[in-house]
Amino acid sequence: MADKNMEQVMEKAQVLIEALPYIQRFNRKIIVVKYGGSAMVDEQLKKQVIQDVTLLKLVGFKPIIVHGGGKEISKWVGKVGMEPVFVNGLRKTDADTMEIAEMVLNKVNKSLVTLVEELGVQAVGVSGKDGGLLKVKKKYSNGEDIGFVGEITDVNPRILYDLLEKDFLPIVCPIGLDDEYNTYNINADDAACAIARAVSAEKLAFLTDIEGVYKDPSDKNTLISELTVSDAKKLIGDGFIGGGMLPKLNNCIDAIDNGVSRVHILDGRIAHCLLLEIFTNRGIGTAILGDSEEKFNNEQ
C-alpha cells in the first residue's frame, strides 16, 4: 500500500515537472481566454474553468477573460415572450433585444467576478463601453441590417493594462459604443480576438463546444493537434472547414497575423481543458501558430 501511495505521489510530481517549462516560458505573459459555450451553462464546468484561469494567474500568467452569453440571452428573450432571430449565425438585435442582452451580459460578468473572488484573486468586470475599450460601427450580414450588432473598429487597451499592472484579473463583457454613443452587442469571438491583438497577447484560447479542428469533421481520429497559419489557410481553401468553425479559424489566423503567438481551440466541456492544453506536452485541442514558429511539441 505504501508503494502504491508513493507511486501516486511521484505521478503528481511528474505532472508538476511537465508543467515547468510552460510556466517558465509564459510567466508574466498575457493570455486572453474567450469563455463561452456549454462551459458557461454547466455550473460544475463553470467552476472548473474559473479554477483554471485563477491558477494561471497565481503561477504568473496575466489572464484576461472575454465572455459570451448567447444561450443566456436567448433564454431571457424567450422569457419576455420574444423569439430569438438569427441571420447567418448572428443574432438580430433590435432595441429591446439589445437592452436584454446588456442586462444579461452584465449579470454574467458579475457572476464570473464573484467566482474568481471566491478563489482569493481580485477580479474586475468591465464592459467594452468602459474607458473606450471597444469602439464599433454597425455590422451588416451580407448587406442586411441586423440591428445593434457591432463590428469592432478600435480597441483602447489602457484600462486592461492598468488593471493588469495593479494585479487584477480583468473580465470583459462584449458590449461596445459607436461614434454616436449607441450601444452594440459584439460577437465574443471577435471581441476576444481584437483584444488579444491590441494587448499583444502571448496566447488566445477559445473555449467552445467542439474538440478542435478536424481535417475530416466526420472522422474523430483526424483531430489536428498543431496547425500553422499556412496549413489553416490551405484547409479553408480546400473546403475542409465550414459552419461555425470557419469564422472561428479566420479569427485565429487574424490574431496570429497581428502578433498573437499562439491560438488554442479547446473543448470547454472537458474538465480543466485550459490546464491540459497549456501545461502538458500533447494538449487536448488544436493550437494554431505562425509559420515561422517551431512547434512546441518539438521543443521538448
N, C-alpha and C positions, 0 to 999 in steps of 0.2 A: 504493500500500500504506500509506503514511504517513497519507493522508487517511482511509482506512478505519479504521486504528487509532485515529485521533483521534476519529472518529465513535463508536467503541465506548467510548472513554474518556468522551466527553460524555454518552452514554446512561447510563453508570454514575453520572455526576454528577447527571443529571436524576432518577434513581431516589432518590438521597440527598436531593435538594432536595424531592421529592414527599413524602418521609417526615418532613421537618422540622416541619410544623405538628402532626402527630400526636405526635411526640416532645415538642414543647413543651406540648401540651395534657395529655398523660398522664404527664409527668415527676413522679416521686415518688408516683404513684397506684398503688393495689393492683389487680392483675389476678389473678383466680383462673382457672386452667386445669384443666378436667376432662379427664384424659387416659385414653382407653380405645379400644376397638375394634381394628381391624386395625393401627393405628399402634403398638400395643403388641406385636404379634406379629412384624411385619416388622422385622428388625434395622436396615435402612437407614432406614426411616421413623422408627424409634425415635430414631436418632442425629439425624435432621433436626429432630424435634420438640424434643429437648433443646437442640440448637443454637439454635432459635428462642427458647425460653424463656430460655436463657442470654444471648442478645443483648438481649432485653427488659430483663433485669436490668442488663446493662452500660451500656445507654443511659438508665437512670434509672427504669425501672419497678420495682415491687415485686411480683414474681410469687409466687404460691403454687400448687403443683401438687397436685391431688387425683386420685389414680389409681384405676382399677379393676383388674380381673384375672380377669374371669369365664371367659375362654377357658382361661387357665392353670389355674384352679381345676378346671374340668371335665376337663382333661387329667389332672390328678393324682388326681381322684376316680376316673377310669377306670383309672388305673394300679394302684390298690389293689383293683380288682375291684368297685367300686360303680358304680351307674348314676346320672348326674345327673338330678334330678327338678325340673321347673319347674311352678309353679301361677300362671296368669295373668301369665306373664313373670317371676315371682320365684322364685329358687332355694329349694327346700325344704331346710332346713338343720338336720339332726339334730346331735347332739353330735359324732359322728365327722366329719361334713362340716365342722362349724364348726372343728374342730381343724385339718383340712387347709386350709381357707380362710385361717385366720390364719397358718399356716406359709407358704403360697404368697404371700399379700399382703405379708408382711414380707420375703420373698425378693425380690419385685418391687420393693418400696420401696427396699431397699438397692442393687439393681442400678441404679435411677434416680439415687440419690445418687452412685454411682460415676461414671456418665456425666457428671453435672454437674461433679463434682470434676475429672474429666479435662480439662474445658474451662477450668479455672482459677477457678471460682466455688465458694465454700463452701456446701454444702447440708447440711441436717439432716433426716433422715427421722423422722417421728413417727407414732404410731398415735393414733386418736381416743381411746384409753384414757389417753394421756399428758396429765398436767395437767388431767384432767377436760374435755378438749377437746370430746368428743361424748357427751352423755348420751342414752340411748334408753329406749324401752319396747318390749315385744313388738309386732310388727306382724302383723296378720291380713290375709288375702287373701279378701275377700268373706265374712268370718266364719270362714274356715278357718285352723286353726293350721298355720303353715308353719315352725315351729321357731325357731331362733335368728336370726331376721331382725329387725333393729331399725328402729324409727321414731324419728327424732330429736326429742327434747323440749327440749333446751337445748344451746347452744354456748358454751363459755368460751374466747374467743379470746386470752386473755392470753399463752399460750405462743407463739402466732403473732406477736403484736405484739412480744414480747421477741426472737424470732428475727429479725424484720424490722429491728428497731431496731439489732441487732448485725450487720446486713448479711449474714445468712444467707438462703438460699433454702429455705423450708420445703416438704417433700414429705410429703403426708398420706395415710396408709393408712386406708381407711374401715371401721374397727372401733370399736365403742363399748361402753360399760358401762351396765347399768341400775342402779336404786337398790340392788339387792342384789349388785352387782358381778359379775353374769353377763356373759359376753362375747357380743356380737352382731355379725353381718355386716350392713353397711349398703349399700344401693344407692349407687354412687359419684356418680350424678347428684344424688341427694338430699343427699349429704354436701357436694358442691361448692356446691350452691345455698344450703344452710344456712350454710356457712362464708362465702360471698360476702355474704350478708345481715348476718352477725354482724360482719364487718370493714368493712362499708360499701364494698365493692369498687367501683371505677370501671367495671370490666369483668368479665364472666364468659364464658369461652369453652368450649364443648363440642366436643371432637374426636370425631367419630362416623364411621360408615360410610355416611353419606348426604351429598349435596351441600348440603343446606339445606332450607328449607321451600318446597314447591311448592303453587301454587293448585290444580293438577291433577297429582297424582303420576304419572299415566300420560304426561304431556307434559313432557319435559325443558326445553322452552322457557318454562315458566311458573315458573321459579325466582324467588323474591322476594328482592331484594337488601336492602331495608329494610322493616320491619314495625312499626307501632305496636302497643301493647297492645290498643287497641280493635279494630284490624284483625285481630289474632291471635284475639281472643275471637270475632269475627264468623266467621272461618274455621272455628273449632271448632264454633260454634253452627250453622253452615250445613252441617256434616258433611263438610267438605273434609279434615279432619285425623283420622287414625286410626292404628291399630297402635302401634308404638313411638314414633312422633313425638308422639302425644297427651300422654303423661306428661311428655315432654321439653319440649314447648311450654308445658305448665302450669307446669313448674318455672321456665321463663323468665319467664312472666307474674308468678309469685310473687316472683321475685328483683327484677324491676323495681318491683313494687308495694311492696317492702320496702327500697327505697333504692339498689339497684344501678343504675348509669346506663345501661349497655348490656349486652346478652347476645348472644353470637355462636354460631351453629350452623355448624360447619365440617366439611368432608370431610377427616378425618385421613389419608386415603390419598393426598392431594395433597402433594407435597413442599413444605415450608416454608409450609404453609397459614396458620399464625398470622401470619407476616410479611406475606403477601399480603393478608390480611384487615385487619390493623391499620394497615399503613403505606402502603396505596395508596388512591386516590380511590374506586375502584369496589368493591374487595374481591372475594371469591370465594364467600362463603357467604351466610347470612341474618343480619342484625343486627336484634334486637328492641329497641325503645326506648320510653320513656314518651310518652304522648300530647302532653305539653307541650314535649318536646324537639325542637328543629329537626333535621331530617335532615342528617347530616354532609355528604352529597353537595352540599347546597345552601349549605354554608358556604364552599366553596372559590371 
